[in-house]
Amino acid sequence: SRTQNEGHPKWFVLGVGQVIKGLDIAMMNMCPGEKRKVIIPPSLAYGHQGYAQGKIPPNATLIFEIELYAVNKGPRSVEAFNQIDKDSDKKLSALEISQYLKEEFARDGKKRNPSVHDEILADIFKKNDHDGDGFISAKEYNVYEHDEL
């Protein structure tokens, strides 16, 4: 939304709930440079609650004119998952993620206290290992909807 972002495009990850469900659906299969005008019913927008203390009233139908500027592969892409999954078993171990973090830290060249690595690794598992099995599956990594896996 350029109107809410001081004239700059809004960047977000499609399909993970960063925007209303209607926009996630409307933007599927768009190509860079493509424009669409979409009408989103309340059930795929803000429903009977509305949004932001009256800025969007309850049961509002929303109309957007969308232009997709670019598509970037994010950190939750299939490619990133496969890059971390060194043994190709479709799940990420602490060792695989630890190695990936070391490579990323080396790449950015910033000095870090070694304890930061352990804290980040623990946080990754706390937030993503939903079944507590010590691995992060493709589903837990949020790439399970893709046929590539």
C-alpha positions as CSV (number, residue, x, y, z in Angstrom):
1,S,0.0,0.0,0.0
2,R,1.7,3.1,-1.1
3,T,-0.8,5.3,0.7
4,Q,0.2,3.8,4.1
5,N,3.9,3.4,3.3
6,E,4.8,7.0,2.4
7,G,4.8,6.3,-1.4
8,H,6.9,3.1,-1.2
9,P,5.7,-0.4,-2.1
10,K,4.8,-2.8,0.7
11,W,6.9,-6.0,0.9
12,F,5.5,-9.1,2.5
13,V,5.6,-12.8,2.4
14,L,2.6,-14.3,0.5
15,G,0.6,-17.0,2.1
16,V,1.8,-16.7,5.7
17,G,-0.9,-14.2,7.1
18,Q,1.0,-11.0,6.8
19,V,-1.9,-9.5,4.8
20,I,-5.6,-10.3,4.8
21,K,-6.5,-13.7,3.3
22,G,-8.2,-12.0,0.4
23,L,-5.0,-10.4,-0.7
24,D,-3.1,-13.7,-0.3
25,I,-5.6,-15.4,-2.6
26,A,-5.8,-12.5,-5.1
27,M,-2.1,-12.3,-5.6
28,M,-1.4,-16.0,-6.1
29,N,0.2,-16.7,-9.5
30,M,0.8,-13.0,-10.2
31,C,3.8,-12.1,-12.3
32,P,6.1,-9.1,-11.8
33,G,4.6,-6.1,-13.6
34,E,1.1,-7.6,-13.6
35,K,-1.7,-5.4,-12.3
36,R,-5.1,-6.5,-10.9
37,K,-8.2,-4.9,-9.5
38,V,-9.6,-7.1,-6.8
39,I,-12.8,-7.0,-4.8
40,I,-12.5,-8.7,-1.4
41,P,-15.6,-9.6,0.6
42,P,-15.7,-9.0,4.3
43,S,-15.2,-12.8,5.0
44,L,-11.7,-12.6,3.4
45,A,-10.9,-9.2,4.9
46,Y,-11.7,-7.9,8.4
47,G,-15.2,-9.4,8.8
48,H,-17.7,-8.2,11.3
49,Q,-15.0,-6.7,13.5
50,G,-13.7,-4.1,11.1
51,Y,-10.2,-2.7,11.6
52,A,-8.3,0.1,13.3
53,Q,-11.1,1.8,15.3
54,G,-13.3,2.7,12.4
55,K,-10.8,3.2,9.6
56,I,-12.3,0.1,8.0
57,P,-15.9,-0.4,9.2
58,P,-17.4,-3.8,10.1
59,N,-18.6,-5.9,7.1
60,A,-16.6,-3.8,4.6
61,T,-16.0,-5.0,1.1
62,L,-12.5,-3.9,0.1
63,I,-11.3,-2.9,-3.4
64,F,-7.7,-2.9,-4.2
65,E,-5.7,-2.0,-7.3
66,I,-2.6,-4.2,-7.1
67,E,0.7,-4.0,-9.1
68,L,3.3,-6.6,-8.3
69,Y,6.7,-5.1,-8.7
70,A,9.0,-8.0,-7.8
71,V,9.1,-11.5,-6.4
72,N,12.0,-12.5,-4.2
73,K,12.7,-15.9,-2.7
74,G,12.5,-15.5,1.0
75,P,14.2,-17.3,3.9
76,R,11.2,-19.8,4.0
77,S,11.6,-20.9,0.4
78,V,11.9,-24.5,-0.7
79,E,15.4,-23.6,-2.0
80,A,16.5,-22.4,1.4
81,F,15.0,-25.5,3.1
82,N,16.9,-27.7,0.7
83,Q,20.1,-25.8,1.2
84,I,20.0,-26.3,5.0
85,D,18.8,-29.9,4.7
86,K,22.3,-31.4,3.9
87,D,21.3,-35.0,4.2
88,S,18.1,-34.5,2.1
89,D,15.8,-36.3,4.6
90,K,13.2,-33.5,4.5
91,K,13.8,-32.4,8.1
92,L,16.2,-30.0,9.6
93,S,18.4,-31.2,12.5
94,A,20.0,-28.9,15.1
95,L,23.4,-29.8,13.5
96,E,22.2,-28.7,10.0
97,I,20.7,-25.5,11.3
98,S,23.8,-24.8,13.4
99,Q,26.0,-25.2,10.4
100,Y,23.8,-23.0,8.3
101,L,23.9,-20.3,11.0
102,K,27.7,-20.5,11.1
103,E,27.9,-20.0,7.4
104,E,25.5,-17.1,7.4
105,F,27.4,-15.4,10.3
106,A,30.7,-15.9,8.5
107,R,29.1,-14.4,5.3
108,D,28.0,-11.2,7.0
109,G,31.4,-10.7,8.7
110,K,30.0,-9.3,12.0
111,K,31.7,-10.1,15.2
112,R,29.3,-12.0,17.6
113,N,29.6,-13.5,21.0
114,P,29.5,-17.3,20.6
115,S,26.5,-17.5,23.0
116,V,24.4,-15.6,20.4
117,H,24.7,-18.6,18.1
118,D,23.3,-21.0,20.7
119,E,20.5,-18.5,21.7
120,I,19.4,-18.2,18.1
121,L,19.5,-22.0,17.5
122,A,17.4,-22.5,20.7
123,D,14.9,-19.8,19.6
124,I,14.5,-21.4,16.2
125,F,13.6,-24.7,17.7
126,K,11.4,-23.2,20.3
127,K,9.4,-21.4,17.6
128,N,9.4,-24.0,14.9
129,D,9.7,-27.5,16.3
130,H,6.0,-27.7,17.1
131,D,5.9,-31.5,17.7
132,G,9.0,-31.4,19.9
133,D,10.8,-34.2,18.0
134,G,14.1,-32.4,17.7
135,F,13.7,-31.7,14.0
136,I,12.0,-29.0,11.9
137,S,9.9,-30.7,9.2
138,A,9.0,-29.1,5.9
139,K,5.5,-28.5,7.3
140,E,6.9,-26.8,10.4
141,Y,9.2,-24.7,8.2
142,N,6.1,-23.6,6.3
143,V,7.0,-24.9,2.8
144,Y,4.6,-27.9,3.0
145,E,2.2,-26.6,0.4
146,H,4.8,-26.9,-2.4
147,D,5.0,-29.9,-4.7
148,E,8.9,-29.7,-4.7
149,L,9.0,-31.4,-1.3
